[in-house]
Amino acid sequence: MTTITENIVDSGTDLIEKVSSPASRSGSTVERAGRMLEEGVSPAVIALQMTENSPNNQTYTQEDVQTLGKVHLDSKTKVTLTAKQTRALIKDQNEQTEIPADAIPQS
């Protein structure tokens, strides 16, 4: 049974998350999924809850949830994608997808 205090905290958290950044909401999701896995909640249950809550009609699988659990575990120690690495990989990808001005279409 939830207490009045828990309801107030949950409502406050929900309000804050509505105006949070995608990075903050992503971090919260990873952390919550990881905590639930650590406490023995079934990945199938977590996946169903995430699917039901998806604002973009995403379907989540048990494997997706297990991946979030891996990210959560690693994040306890450090980030697995640094800002510097991310910028470099995005820059490399953008350079690879640019079409050279002198390119001749192939048929």
N, C-alpha and C positions, 0 to 999 in steps of 0.2 A: 504494500500500500504506500503510495507516495504521500509525502507530507506537503504542507502549504509552502514550506521553505524550498523544497525541491521543485515545486510547480513554479514558484517565482524565479528561481535560478534558470530553469529550463526556458521560461518565457523570455527572460532577459537575453539568454544566449541566442535564442531563435531570432530575436529582433536585431541583435548585433550582426548575426550572420547574413541577414538580408542586405546589409549595406557593406559587407566585407568584400575583399578582392577575390577573384577566382583562385589565386594562390593560397589565400587564407582558408577558403572553403575546401579546397583540395586537401590541404594539410589536415584540416579537421576530419575529413572523410577517411583519409588514410589512417590517422591516429585512432579513430573510433573503430574502424574495421579491425585494425591490429589488436586493439584492446579486447574486442569481443572474441577474436580468435584465441587470444591468450587465456580468456576466461572459459573457453570451451563451447562457445556458441557455434553451431553448425555453419560451415561456409554456405550451405544451401539456403539457410534461413537469412543470412546476411545478404546474399545475392538477391533473394526474393524481395527483401525490404528495400534494397537499393533500386531494383527494377521498378517497384511500386512507387518510389519517390522520385524517379527520374523525370525532370522537367522537359527532357528532349526525347522521351520514349526509348531510352537506351535499355537494352536487355543485358543484365549482368549474370555471369556464370560463376560457379564455384572456383574455377581456375582464375577468374578475374579477382575474386576475393583473396585467394591464396597469394596472388601477386601483390596485392595491397599489403598483405601480411609481411611479405618479404621486404617491401619498401619501408614499412613501419619498423621492422627489426633493424635494418641497416641505418635508418634515420636516428636511432637511439645513439649511434656512434658518430656518424657524419653524413653529409649529403652524398648521394651517388652520382649526381650530375652537378658539377660546379658551374657558376655563372660564366666563368671564362671558357670552359669547354662548350657550354651551350651556345654562347655567341659565336665561337669558332665553327662549330658544326653547322649552325644555321647559315652563317656566311658562306661556308663551302657549298652547302646545298643550293643556296641562291645563285651562286656563281655557276654551278653545274647545270641549272635549269634555264639559264639565259640563252637565247638563241643568237648566235653571232650574226652581225649585220650582213655579212657576205655569204650566209648559208643559202644553199640551193635546195629547194624542196625535192624530195625523192618520190618517185611514183611507183 
